[in-house]
Amino acid sequence: MQGGPSHLETFDWKPELAKVGKGGPHQLLGSVFKFNPSGQSGTMISEVFPQLAKHADELCVLNGMQTRTNSHVQATVALHTGSETFVRPSMGAWITYGLGSLAEDLPGFVTIDPLHDQGGAMNYGSAFLPATFQGSRRMEFGSSSSHTWAGIITTGCAKACAVARSRSISRSRDCSPISNSAGC
């Protein structure tokens, strides 16, 4: 998560790191916050989250993630593709490839304001899969432009339904206006 708090300050308790401290050939810094066992499970949660600690037994904390690089760019690409060095399809591309898409005229998935300096198109690209499985980039989220999400969905659905009708494809679902929950 770009801009998020460090794992060492939240849920990744490293007591040995605090013992090593500064000095020696390496500068190792432990957390500046105290960790306390929380709930019946004894999950170690930083004092930064006192309210969240009350719900420790309802959380699933995964501290098993690792990477072979400390570069944010490569780690971001690895998060989205599974590899920090080789060009691979993004998770969205694999899901669209495996499950398909409901409408052939709409993108399989949309990426909202992707990070151009943290791997760029590799984070939502299709790599060696056909280009139809690549995500579509959406940059103006929340702007006052005429290209709002509702406009994209309404226009795309209407277009997909019109194509289906023009081809006389019988459909099991209703392709009436977007307000109909059973529609496109």
NUVEX-875458 format. One line per field, with one value per atom (N, C-alpha, C): x, y, z; residue number from 1; atom name; residue in one letter. Coordinates in pm, 1 decimal, always signed. Layout:
REM residues N
east	c(X; ...) .
north	c(Y; ...) .
up	c(Z; ...) .
resi	c(NUM; ...) .
name	c(CA; ...) .
resn	c(a; ...) .
This chain:
REM residues 184
east	c(+86.1; +0.0; +90.5; +80.2; +163.4; +121.3; +216.7; +187.8; +130.4; +119.4; +65.0; +167.9; +125.1; +219.8; +309.3; +424.3; +519.1; +463.8; +492.2; +449.9; +514.9; +630.4; +700.1; +634.3; +545.2; +476.9; +332.0; +287.5; +146.1; +123.3; +152.3; +118.9; +236.5; +353.1; +467.0; +566.2; +539.6; +619.8; +753.7; +861.3; +997.5; +1075.9; +1064.5; +1132.1; +1284.4; +1338.3; +1484.3; +1538.9; +1459.3; +1501.1; +1522.5; +1437.2; +1451.5; +1576.2; +1613.2; +1732.3; +1860.9; +1862.7; +1982.8; +2006.1; +1901.1; +1908.8; +2013.0; +2056.5; +2156.2; +2295.1; +2382.1; +2521.1; +2562.2; +2689.7; +2740.6; +2746.0; +2770.1; +2784.0; +2650.4; +2538.3; +2407.1; +2324.6; +2247.1; +2156.0; +2018.4; +1983.1; +1853.9; +1767.0; +1648.2; +1559.2; +1434.9; +1409.2; +1287.4; +1172.6; +1057.3; +940.3; +956.7; +902.9; +904.1; +780.4; +689.0; +566.3; +572.9; +497.5; +490.3; +387.8; +414.8; +321.7; +266.9; +138.5; +74.9; -2.2; -2.1; -86.1; -232.4; -311.6; -451.3; -544.9; -658.5; -759.7; -714.7; -798.5; -764.7; -652.6; -640.6; -537.1; -398.8; -392.6; -263.5; -194.6; -271.1; -215.0; -144.6; -20.6; +57.0; +14.7; -40.3; -87.4; -26.3; +18.1; +81.6; -15.6; +40.5; -40.4; -102.8; -62.4; -119.1; -266.5; -306.8; -443.5; -516.0; -543.1; -606.5; -749.1; -824.5; -961.9; -963.4; -873.6; -865.3; -820.2; -735.4; -686.1; -799.8; -907.3; -1023.2; -1089.9; -1064.8; -1126.7; -1023.1; -917.7; -805.5; -847.6; -942.5; -983.4; -1068.1; -1110.2; -1190.0; -1104.1; -975.3; -885.2; -809.6; -771.3; -679.3; -554.9; -448.5; -324.7; -226.4; -182.9; -89.9; +48.4; +138.2; +275.1; +373.4; +326.1; +413.1; +455.5; +425.5; +460.8; +609.4; +669.6; +811.0; +839.9; +949.5; +995.4; +1147.4; +1202.2; +1347.9; +1410.5; +1328.7; +1379.4; +1322.9; +1395.6; +1343.0; +1301.0; +1295.2; +1251.9; +1099.3; +1040.8; +894.9; +839.3; +909.1; +861.2; +851.1; +956.9; +955.0; +857.4; +845.0; +751.1; +607.1; +576.7; +442.0; +409.1; +502.9; +482.3; +464.1; +543.4; +530.7; +394.1; +342.6; +211.6; +103.3; +112.3; +9.3; +29.1; +152.9; +179.3; +239.5; +292.5; +355.4; +504.6; +557.6; +700.7; +751.2; +864.6; +916.8; +1013.2; +1052.4; +1152.2; +1102.6; +1015.0; +970.0; +832.3; +806.9; +676.6; +576.1; +476.8; +372.6; +236.6; +131.1; -2.8; -39.5; -114.9; -158.7; -266.3; -294.6; -396.9; -531.9; -563.4; -688.9; -696.7; -584.0; -581.2; -605.0; -543.4; -563.5; -707.8; -766.4; -905.9; -998.9; -976.9; -1059.4; -1038.8; -917.2; -886.0; -957.0; -954.7; -1012.9; -1164.0; -1220.7; -1364.2; -1441.1; -1371.8; -1439.4; -1500.3; -1572.9; -1636.4; -1781.5; -1869.5; -2011.8; -2045.1; -1971.0; -2000.9; -1874.8; -1884.9; -1767.0; -1722.1; -1809.0; -1773.3; -1727.0; -1719.7; -1672.0; -1539.9; -1456.4; -1330.6; -1357.7; -1268.3; -1281.3; -1265.2; -1176.1; -1160.7; -1104.5; -1121.5; -1079.5; -983.9; -877.7; -786.1; -806.2; -818.5; -847.8; -718.5; -689.0; -572.5; -445.8; -401.0; -284.2; -156.9; -65.6; +62.3; +152.8; +179.8; +263.5; +411.2; +450.5; +592.1; +622.8; +527.0; +547.1; +517.4; +565.5; +545.1; +452.4; +374.9; +289.2; +196.0; +192.3; +98.6; +122.7; +239.4; +262.9; +168.6; +123.0; +35.6; -105.1; -146.3; -279.1; -275.4; -156.5; -141.4; -167.4; -170.4; -198.0; -73.8; +40.5; +168.4; +151.8; +173.2; +166.9; +25.4; -73.3; -212.1; -261.1; -366.1; -418.3; -453.7; -439.7; -459.8; -600.9; -697.6; -835.0; -849.0; -752.0; -758.2; -689.9; -634.3; -570.6; -677.1; -648.9; -742.0; -742.7; -849.0; -859.8; -826.9; -748.5; -703.6; -809.0; -838.4; -934.5; -864.4; -842.8; -762.6; -843.5; -963.6; -1034.7; -1134.6; -1111.3; -1207.7; -1237.3; -1366.3; -1407.6; -1406.3; -1368.7; -1365.5; -1505.0; -1521.4; -1652.1; -1667.2; -1581.1; -1590.4; -1713.1; -1746.5; -1864.8; -1840.2; -1717.0; -1684.9; -1689.1; -1805.6; -1817.2; -1837.9; -1827.4; -1848.7; -1987.3; -2088.8; -2225.5; -2236.6; -2169.5; -2173.0; -2107.2; -1996.9; -1928.3; -2016.0; -2071.8; -2152.8; -2278.6; -2348.9; -2471.6; -2444.9; -2345.6; -2313.0; -2266.0; -2178.1; -2126.4; -2234.1; -2321.7; -2428.6; -2526.3; -2562.2; -2655.5; -2596.9; -2468.3; -2402.9; -2399.4; -2363.1; -2357.7; -2494.7; -2598.4; -2734.3; -2781.4; -2747.2; -2786.0; -2718.6; -2592.3; -2521.1; -2586.5; -2619.9; -2683.1; -2817.8; -2895.4; -3026.2; -3009.1; -2912.5; -2894.5; -2848.1; -2780.8; -2735.8; -2840.9; -2953.3; -3063.3; -3016.9; -2932.5; -2884.6; -2986.7; -3036.2; -3130.4; -3050.4; -3099.2; -3028.8; -3121.5; -3066.2; -3145.5; -3171.2; -3097.2; -3120.5; -3177.1; -3235.6; -3299.7; -3195.4; -3198.1; -3104.4; -3176.5; -3266.9; -3338.2; -3252.9; -3304.9; -3223.1; -3139.9; -3032.8; -2933.5; -2992.5; -3103.2; -3160.8; -3218.5; -3245.0; -3296.0; -3181.2; -3194.7; -3082.8; -3053.1; -3148.9; -3123.0; -3064.7; -3051.3; -2999.5; -2851.1; -2794.0; -2650.6; -2576.6) .
north	c(-116.6; +0.0; +122.6; +201.1; +319.5; +423.1; +470.2; +573.6; +520.8; +391.1; +332.3; +327.7; +299.3; +289.9; +167.3; +172.6; +62.8; -59.0; -175.4; -299.0; -312.3; -251.5; -258.4; -171.4; -82.6; +6.1; -35.0; -143.7; -178.8; -320.0; -423.9; -560.5; -657.6; -611.7; -701.5; -680.8; -745.0; -729.6; -800.1; -726.7; -779.6; -743.4; -820.8; -786.1; -787.0; -872.3; -878.5; -751.7; -688.9; -566.1; -454.1; -448.5; -346.0; -370.0; -496.3; -528.7; -490.1; -511.7; -480.5; -330.9; -256.6; -110.6; -55.3; +64.7; +131.4; +82.8; +101.0; +63.9; -54.6; -82.2; -192.0; -154.2; -253.2; -224.4; -188.6; -224.5; -197.9; -110.3; -24.8; +57.5; -7.7; -80.5; -146.8; -70.1; -37.9; +40.9; -40.1; -55.5; -121.9; -22.3; -69.8; +15.8; +117.1; +234.5; +335.3; +320.3; +231.3; +209.0; +75.3; +65.1; -59.2; -152.6; -282.0; -383.5; -457.3; -489.1; -560.9; -679.7; -792.6; -904.3; -864.1; -891.6; -847.7; -965.6; -961.2; -1065.6; -1197.1; -1299.4; -1431.9; -1494.9; -1454.2; -1510.2; -1457.4; -1343.8; -1285.1; -1219.2; -1181.4; -1115.7; -986.6; -973.6; -854.8; -739.5; -634.4; -517.2; -393.9; -303.5; -181.0; -94.2; -16.2; +77.0; +185.7; +191.6; +289.0; +259.5; +132.3; +90.3; +37.7; +122.1; +72.2; +20.9; +85.1; +39.9; -89.2; -99.5; -220.3; -339.4; -315.2; -422.2; -489.9; -418.0; -475.8; -584.9; -582.9; -679.3; -777.2; -799.4; -880.9; -1021.4; -1080.7; -1217.4; -1226.3; -1113.2; -1111.9; -1075.7; -1053.0; -1013.7; -1134.1; -1120.7; -1216.2; -1136.4; -1154.1; -1080.9; -1174.5; -1136.1; -1217.3; -1153.4; -1215.5; -1164.8; -1250.6; -1324.0; -1414.7; -1363.8; -1240.5; -1187.0; -1153.4; -1175.1; -1141.1; -1105.9; -1040.3; -1006.0; -1014.7; -1027.2; -1035.7; -898.9; -797.0; -663.9; -563.5; -457.0; -350.8; -229.2; -244.0; -136.1; -133.5; -17.7; -5.8; -34.1; +9.3; -13.3; -162.8; -235.8; -379.2; -451.8; -408.2; -471.2; -448.4; -330.0; -301.4; -388.7; -402.2; -488.6; -633.1; -677.9; -814.4; -836.4; -736.5; -746.4; -769.8; -700.3; -708.7; -823.5; -871.0; -972.3; -1102.0; -1099.8; -1218.9; -1227.4; -1134.5; -1135.2; -991.8; -967.7; -830.2; -806.5; -910.7; -891.9; -926.3; -1024.3; -1064.9; -1007.4; -980.5; -928.9; -1043.7; -1026.7; -1126.7; -1058.4; -1133.9; -1074.1; -1031.6; -924.6; -877.1; -970.1; -955.7; -1038.0; -1016.8; -891.4; -862.2; -928.8; -931.8; -996.9; -1146.6; -1209.4; -1352.9; -1383.5; -1300.5; -1322.2; -1307.2; -1203.3; -1183.9; -1298.3; -1344.3; -1457.0; -1584.0; -1607.5; -1729.5; -1727.4; -1613.3; -1605.3; -1542.5; -1468.8; -1402.1; -1270.2; -1209.8; -1080.6; -1089.8; -1017.0; -1022.1; -953.1; -851.6; -775.9; -763.6; -800.3; -797.3; -656.2; -556.5; -419.1; -337.8; -401.4; -333.1; -395.2; -318.7; -377.8; -483.5; -580.6; -685.6; -631.6; -533.7; -466.3; -327.2; -242.0; -102.1; -74.3; -2.0; +39.0; +188.2; +226.4; +364.9; +437.4; +539.0; +624.1; +543.3; +460.9; +375.4; +456.2; +398.7; +463.7; +450.8; +561.5; +556.6; +540.5; +580.7; +571.9; +449.9; +360.4; +240.4; +114.4; +109.0; -7.5; +19.7; +126.0; +167.0; +59.1; +45.0; -46.6; -192.6; -226.3; -365.5; -406.1; -310.6; -341.6; -380.0; -346.1; -383.0; -440.2; -470.8; -520.8; -669.5; -714.6; -855.7; -934.3; -867.1; -931.2; -1023.2; -1152.9; -1246.2; -1295.8; -1259.5; -1292.5; -1194.9; -1227.6; -1131.8; -997.8; -892.5; -756.0; -731.9; -810.1; -791.0; -816.3; -880.6; -909.5; -801.9; -699.9; -589.2; -498.7; -441.4; -349.3; -214.4; -139.4; -4.1; +94.7; +193.9; +294.4; +402.5; +440.5; +546.9; +650.4; +769.7; +871.2; +979.6; +1011.5; +1128.4; +1093.5; +992.4; +952.2; +1069.5; +1097.9; +1204.5; +1342.8; +1352.9; +1485.0; +1522.4; +1644.4; +1690.6; +1674.6; +1594.7; +1575.7; +1493.2; +1490.9; +1417.6; +1267.0; +1225.3; +1082.7; +1025.9; +1026.7; +973.2; +822.9; +758.3; +613.9; +577.8; +652.4; +622.3; +634.0; +734.1; +751.5; +635.1; +587.7; +474.0; +350.6; +323.6; +203.7; +211.5; +325.5; +339.8; +329.6; +404.1; +401.8; +264.3; +204.8; +73.1; -32.6; -29.2; -128.2; -110.3; +14.6; +40.3; -7.5; +17.1; -25.4; -177.7; -243.1; -389.4; -449.8; -391.2; -441.7; -418.2; -301.0; -271.5; -369.0; -399.4; -495.0; -631.7; -671.2; -801.5; -807.8; -700.7; -697.9; -699.6; -622.0; -614.7; -746.8; -824.7; -956.4; -1063.2; -1022.1; -1113.8; -1228.5; -1193.7; -1295.1; -1304.2; -1420.2; -1435.1; -1438.3; -1364.1; -1356.0; -1402.4; -1461.8; -1507.9; -1395.1; -1285.7; -1174.1; -1055.1; -967.7; -849.2; -742.8; -685.7; -578.7; -445.4; -424.1; -298.1; -195.1; -76.2; +32.4; -9.8; +65.0; +33.8; +28.7; +100.0; +100.6; -35.1; -118.4; -251.6; -337.3; -390.3; -465.5; -594.7; -644.9; -766.3; -735.0; -606.4; -566.1; -585.1; -525.0; -537.5; -479.4) .
up	c(+0.0; +0.0; +0.0; -101.1; -111.3; -7.1; +69.1; +167.6; +297.1; +309.7; +431.3; +541.9; +663.7; +774.8; +759.6; +817.3; +811.5; +884.0; +831.8; +897.9; +1035.4; +1051.7; +1180.4; +1287.4; +1246.3; +1340.7; +1363.6; +1300.8; +1308.2; +1363.6; +1283.4; +1321.8; +1315.7; +1275.6; +1258.3; +1372.6; +1484.4; +1605.0; +1588.1; +1604.8; +1591.3; +1717.2; +1824.1; +1949.4; +1938.4; +1853.6; +1838.1; +1773.5; +1689.5; +1622.9; +1724.6; +1823.9; +1928.1; +2012.7; +2031.5; +2110.7; +2037.9; +1906.7; +1827.8; +1825.6; +1793.8; +1792.7; +1699.1; +1728.2; +1644.5; +1681.1; +1584.7; +1609.9; +1526.3; +1527.3; +1448.0; +1300.6; +1216.0; +1073.6; +1006.3; +1069.9; +1010.6; +1103.8; +1047.0; +1124.5; +1121.8; +1225.6; +1234.9; +1332.7; +1289.8; +1373.7; +1407.1; +1533.3; +1577.6; +1581.4; +1620.3; +1629.0; +1742.1; +1722.6; +1828.5; +1917.3; +1879.0; +1954.8; +2028.0; +2135.0; +2210.7; +2145.3; +2155.4; +2107.9; +2228.3; +2223.1; +2332.2; +2277.6; +2351.4; +2308.1; +2324.0; +2220.6; +2221.7; +2199.4; +2265.8; +2251.4; +2311.2; +2297.1; +2347.8; +2267.0; +2141.3; +2053.4; +2086.9; +2154.7; +2188.6; +2070.1; +1969.1; +1851.3; +1892.0; +1850.6; +1885.1; +1794.6; +1855.6; +1783.2; +1847.8; +1764.7; +1810.7; +1889.5; +1980.7; +2059.2; +1972.5; +1847.4; +1754.2; +1727.8; +1743.8; +1713.3; +1837.3; +1936.2; +2059.3; +2036.1; +1948.6; +1922.9; +1841.7; +1745.3; +1663.4; +1747.5; +1845.9; +1932.9; +2009.1; +2032.8; +2101.2; +2017.8; +1888.4; +1796.5; +1740.2; +1812.9; +1764.4; +1724.4; +1795.2; +1764.0; +1638.3; +1586.7; +1463.5; +1342.0; +1362.1; +1253.6; +1198.5; +1073.8; +1013.3; +976.1; +1051.0; +1028.0; +958.5; +840.1; +762.5; +768.7; +840.6; +852.5; +774.8; +677.4; +604.2; +468.2; +435.8; +304.9; +302.0; +187.3; +172.7; +27.5; +6.8; -126.3; -126.5; -244.2; -255.6; -283.3; -283.9; -313.4; -214.3; -192.5; -106.9; -188.6; -318.3; -406.5; -412.9; -388.4; -392.0; -531.2; -634.8; -771.6; -798.8; -772.2; -797.6; -705.1; -581.6; -489.3; -534.1; -586.7; -636.3; -755.9; -847.3; -963.7; -917.9; -821.4; -769.3; -705.3; -636.6; -574.6; -679.2; -792.4; -896.1; -993.2; -1009.7; -1112.2; -1059.6; -939.8; -885.3; -913.8; -991.3; -1022.8; -1029.1; -964.2; -967.3; -1082.5; -1153.5; -1258.6; -1398.1; -1412.0; -1544.6; -1574.5; -1700.6; -1740.2; -1732.4; -1648.4; -1628.5; -1633.9; -1666.5; -1663.2; -1521.3; -1511.5; -1380.5; -1325.9; -1198.2; -1136.0; -1204.7; -1236.8; -1305.9; -1442.4; -1514.7; -1645.5; -1631.7; -1532.1; -1510.8; -1473.5; -1389.3; -1348.1; -1468.1; -1549.2; -1668.5; -1766.7; -1781.1; -1869.6; -1822.4; -1693.3; -1639.0; -1628.0; -1588.3; -1565.1; -1680.3; -1765.1; -1875.5; -1833.1; -1925.5; -1902.4; -1945.0; -1877.6; -1910.1; -2041.8; -2077.3; -2198.4; -2283.1; -2408.2; -2493.9; -2528.5; -2512.2; -2546.0; -2424.7; -2308.7; -2189.1; -2147.0; -2079.4; -2032.0; -1926.3; -1919.1; -1818.3; -1677.8; -1661.5; -1533.2; -1557.0; -1457.6; -1467.1; -1352.1; -1379.3; -1274.3; -1250.1; -1124.9; -1088.9; -1057.3; -1134.2; -1112.4; -1082.6; -1177.6; -1152.4; -1132.0; -1059.2; -1031.1; -1153.3; -1219.8; -1339.9; -1306.6; -1186.3; -1150.2; -1062.0; -1046.3; -964.8; -1046.4; -1167.8; -1252.4; -1368.9; -1360.0; -1469.7; -1520.7; -1653.0; -1717.6; -1681.4; -1632.5; -1592.0; -1479.2; -1398.8; -1286.4; -1329.4; -1450.2; -1498.4; -1639.9; -1688.5; -1825.1; -1838.2; -1964.4; -1990.9; -2030.9; -2048.2; -2083.3; -2203.3; -2186.1; -2298.6; -2328.3; -2243.2; -2275.0; -2381.9; -2455.6; -2554.5; -2490.1; -2565.0; -2513.4; -2461.9; -2504.0; -2456.9; -2307.5; -2246.1; -2102.9; -2017.9; -2082.4; -2009.7; -1950.6; -1835.9; -1772.5; -1842.1; -1818.7; -1872.9; -1763.1; -1798.6; -1703.5; -1688.4; -1566.3; -1537.9; -1452.8; -1508.9; -1440.9; -1371.1; -1418.7; -1366.1; -1257.7; -1180.8; -1078.6; -986.4; -970.5; -881.5; -944.6; -1070.8; -1133.7; -1180.8; -1223.8; -1269.9; -1420.5; -1481.6; -1626.2; -1660.9; -1788.1; -1831.7; -1832.7; -1809.8; -1811.8; -1670.7; -1611.3; -1476.1; -1482.3; -1367.7; -1364.2; -1412.9; -1369.5; -1412.2; -1563.8; -1620.6; -1765.9; -1837.8; -1785.0; -1847.2; -1839.3; -1723.3; -1706.3; -1791.9; -1787.8; -1864.4; -2013.6; -2061.2; -2203.0; -2246.2; -2168.7; -2202.9; -2202.8; -2103.3; -2094.4; -2209.0; -2236.1; -2345.8; -2477.4; -2497.3; -2620.8; -2630.2; -2520.3; -2520.2; -2544.9; -2485.0; -2505.2; -2648.2; -2703.5; -2841.7; -2938.1; -2915.1; -3001.0; -2990.5; -2868.4; -2848.6; -2920.1; -2909.8; -2977.8; -3129.2; -3179.6; -3324.3; -3383.0; -3305.0; -3351.0; -3326.3; -3268.5; -3236.8; -3148.4; -3055.0; -2961.3; -2848.7; -2826.6; -2715.2; -2586.4; -2490.4; -2363.1; -2252.3; -2155.9; -2042.4; -1943.5; -1952.7; -1861.7; -1935.8; -1862.3; -1917.1; -1945.3; -2064.3; -2099.3; -2104.2; -2012.8; -2005.6; -1933.1; -1904.2; -1847.6; -1726.6; -1705.8; -1604.3; -1463.9; -1439.6; -1306.3; -1268.8; -1368.6; -1340.1; -1289.6; -1170.1; -1111.1; -1186.1; -1264.0; -1341.0; -1478.2; -1508.7; -1640.6; -1651.3; -1754.5; -1777.2; -1662.0) .
resi	c(1; 1; 1; 2; 2; 2; 3; 3; 3; 4; 4; 4; 5; 5; 5; 6; 6; 6; 7; 7; 7; 8; 8; 8; 9; 9; 9; 10; 10; 10; 11; 11; 11; 12; 12; 12; 13; 13; 13; 14; 14; 14; 15; 15; 15; 16; 16; 16; 17; 17; 17; 18; 18; 18; 19; 19; 19; 20; 20; 20; 21; 21; 21; 22; 22; 22; 23; 23; 23; 24; 24; 24; 25; 25; 25; 26; 26; 26; 27; 27; 27; 28; 28; 28; 29; 29; 29; 30; 30; 30; 31; 31; 31; 32; 32; 32; 33; 33; 33; 34; 34; 34; 35; 35; 35; 36; 36; 36; 37; 37; 37; 38; 38; 38; 39; 39; 39; 40; 40; 40; 41; 41; 41; 42; 42; 42; 43; 43; 43; 44; 44; 44; 45; 45; 45; 46; 46; 46; 47; 47; 47; 48; 48; 48; 49; 49; 49; 50; 50; 50; 51; 51; 51; 52; 52; 52; 53; 53; 53; 54; 54; 54; 55; 55; 55; 56; 56; 56; 57; 57; 57; 58; 58; 58; 59; 59; 59; 60; 60; 60; 61; 61; 61; 62; 62; 62; 63; 63; 63; 64; 64; 64; 65; 65; 65; 66; 66; 66; 67; 67; 67; 68; 68; 68; 69; 69; 69; 70; 70; 70; 71; 71; 71; 72; 72; 72; 73; 73; 73; 74; 74; 74; 75; 75; 75; 76; 76; 76; 77; 77; 77; 78; 78; 78; 79; 79; 79; 80; 80; 80; 81; 81; 81; 82; 82; 82; 83; 83; 83; 84; 84; 84; 85; 85; 85; 86; 86; 86; 87; 87; 87; 88; 88; 88; 89; 89; 89; 90; 90; 90; 91; 91; 91; 92; 92; 92; 93; 93; 93; 94; 94; 94; 95; 95; 95; 96; 96; 96; 97; 97; 97; 98; 98; 98; 99; 99; 99; 100; 100; 100; 101; 101; 101; 102; 102; 102; 103; 103; 103; 104; 104; 104; 105; 105; 105; 106; 106; 106; 107; 107; 107; 108; 108; 108; 109; 109; 109; 110; 110; 110; 111; 111; 111; 112; 112; 112; 113; 113; 113; 114; 114; 114; 115; 115; 115; 116; 116; 116; 117; 117; 117; 118; 118; 118; 119; 119; 119; 120; 120; 120; 121; 121; 121; 122; 122; 122; 123; 123; 123; 124; 124; 124; 125; 125; 125; 126; 126; 126; 127; 127; 127; 128; 128; 128; 129; 129; 129; 130; 130; 130; 131; 131; 131; 132; 132; 132; 133; 133; 133; 134; 134; 134; 135; 135; 135; 136; 136; 136; 137; 137; 137; 138; 138; 138; 139; 139; 139; 140; 140; 140; 141; 141; 141; 142; 142; 142; 143; 143; 143; 144; 144; 144; 145; 145; 145; 146; 146; 146; 147; 147; 147; 148; 148; 148; 149; 149; 149; 150; 150; 150; 151; 151; 151; 152; 152; 152; 153; 153; 153; 154; 154; 154; 155; 155; 155; 156; 156; 156; 157; 157; 157; 158; 158; 158; 159; 159; 159; 160; 160; 160; 161; 161; 161; 162; 162; 162; 163; 163; 163; 164; 164; 164; 165; 165; 165; 166; 166; 166; 167; 167; 167; 168; 168; 168; 169; 169; 169; 170; 170; 170; 171; 171; 171; 172; 172; 172; 173; 173; 173; 174; 174; 174; 175; 175; 175; 176; 176; 176; 177; 177; 177; 178; 178; 178; 179; 179; 179; 180; 180; 180; 181; 181; 181; 182; 182; 182; 183; 183; 183; 184; 184; 184) .
name	c(N; CA; C; N; CA; C; N; CA; C; N; CA; C; N; CA; C; N; CA; C; N; CA; C; N; CA; C; N; CA; C; N; CA; C; N; CA; C; N; CA; C; N; CA; C; N; CA; C; N; CA; C; N; CA; C; N; CA; C; N; CA; C; N; CA; C; N; CA; C; N; CA; C; N; CA; C; N; CA; C; N; CA; C; N; CA; C; N; CA; C; N; CA; C; N; CA; C; N; CA; C; N; CA; C; N; CA; C; N; CA; C; N; CA; C; N; CA; C; N; CA; C; N; CA; C; N; CA; C; N; CA; C; N; CA; C; N; CA; C; N; CA; C; N; CA; C; N; CA; C; N; CA; C; N; CA; C; N; CA; C; N; CA; C; N; CA; C; N; CA; C; N; CA; C; N; CA; C; N; CA; C; N; CA; C; N; CA; C; N; CA; C; N; CA; C; N; CA; C; N; CA; C; N; CA; C; N; CA; C; N; CA; C; N; CA; C; N; CA; C; N; CA; C; N; CA; C; N; CA; C; N; CA; C; N; CA; C; N; CA; C; N; CA; C; N; CA; C; N; CA; C; N; CA; C; N; CA; C; N; CA; C; N; CA; C; N; CA; C; N; CA; C; N; CA; C; N; CA; C; N; CA; C; N; CA; C; N; CA; C; N; CA; C; N; CA; C; N; CA; C; N; CA; C; N; CA; C; N; CA; C; N; CA; C; N; CA; C; N; CA; C; N; CA; C; N; CA; C; N; CA; C; N; CA; C; N; CA; C; N; CA; C; N; CA; C; N; CA; C; N; CA; C; N; CA; C; N; CA; C; N; CA; C; N; CA; C; N; CA; C; N; CA; C; N; CA; C; N; CA; C; N; CA; C; N; CA; C; N; CA; C; N; CA; C; N; CA; C; N; CA; C; N; CA; C; N; CA; C; N; CA; C; N; CA; C; N; CA; C; N; CA; C; N; CA; C; N; CA; C; N; CA; C; N; CA; C; N; CA; C; N; CA; C; N; CA; C; N; CA; C; N; CA; C; N; CA; C; N; CA; C; N; CA; C; N; CA; C; N; CA; C; N; CA; C; N; CA; C; N; CA; C; N; CA; C; N; CA; C; N; CA; C; N; CA; C; N; CA; C; N; CA; C; N; CA; C; N; CA; C; N; CA; C; N; CA; C; N; CA; C; N; CA; C; N; CA; C; N; CA; C; N; CA; C; N; CA; C; N; CA; C; N; CA; C; N; CA; C; N; CA; C; N; CA; C; N; CA; C; N; CA; C; N; CA; C; N; CA; C; N; CA; C; N; CA; C; N; CA; C; N; CA; C; N; CA; C; N; CA; C; N; CA; C; N; CA; C; N; CA; C; N; CA; C; N; CA; C; N; CA; C; N; CA; C; N; CA; C; N; CA; C; N; CA; C; N; CA; C; N; CA; C; N; CA; C; N; CA; C; N; CA; C) .
resn	c(m; m; m; q; q; q; g; g; g; g; g; g; p; p; p; s; s; s; h; h; h; l; l; l; e; e; e; t; t; t; f; f; f; d; d; d; w; w; w; k; k; k; p; p; p; e; e; e; l; l; l; a; a; a; k; k; k; v; v; v; g; g; g; k; k; k; g; g; g; g; g; g; p; p; p; h; h; h; q; q; q; l; l; l; l; l; l; g; g; g; s; s; s; v; v; v; f; f; f; k; k; k; f; f; f; n; n; n; p; p; p; s; s; s; g; g; g; q; q; q; s; s; s; g; g; g; t; t; t; m; m; m; i; i; i; s; s; s; e; e; e; v; v; v; f; f; f; p; p; p; q; q; q; l; l; l; a; a; a; k; k; k; h; h; h; a; a; a; d; d; d; e; e; e; l; l; l; c; c; c; v; v; v; l; l; l; n; n; n; g; g; g; m; m; m; q; q; q; t; t; t; r; r; r; t; t; t; n; n; n; s; s; s; h; h; h; v; v; v; q; q; q; a; a; a; t; t; t; v; v; v; a; a; a; l; l; l; h; h; h; t; t; t; g; g; g; s; s; s; e; e; e; t; t; t; f; f; f; v; v; v; r; r; r; p; p; p; s; s; s; m; m; m; g; g; g; a; a; a; w; w; w; i; i; i; t; t; t; y; y; y; g; g; g; l; l; l; g; g; g; s; s; s; l; l; l; a; a; a; e; e; e; d; d; d; l; l; l; p; p; p; g; g; g; f; f; f; v; v; v; t; t; t; i; i; i; d; d; d; p; p; p; l; l; l; h; h; h; d; d; d; q; q; q; g; g; g; g; g; g; a; a; a; m; m; m; n; n; n; y; y; y; g; g; g; s; s; s; a; a; a; f; f; f; l; l; l; p; p; p; a; a; a; t; t; t; f; f; f; q; q; q; g; g; g; s; s; s; r; r; r; r; r; r; m; m; m; e; e; e; f; f; f; g; g; g; s; s; s; s; s; s; s; s; s; s; s; s; h; h; h; t; t; t; w; w; w; a; a; a; g; g; g; i; i; i; i; i; i; t; t; t; t; t; t; g; g; g; c; c; c; a; a; a; k; k; k; a; a; a; c; c; c; a; a; a; v; v; v; a; a; a; r; r; r; s; s; s; r; r; r; s; s; s; i; i; i; s; s; s; r; r; r; s; s; s; r; r; r; d; d; d; c; c; c; s; s; s; p; p; p; i; i; i; s; s; s; n; n; n; s; s; s; a; a; a; g; g; g; c; c; c) .
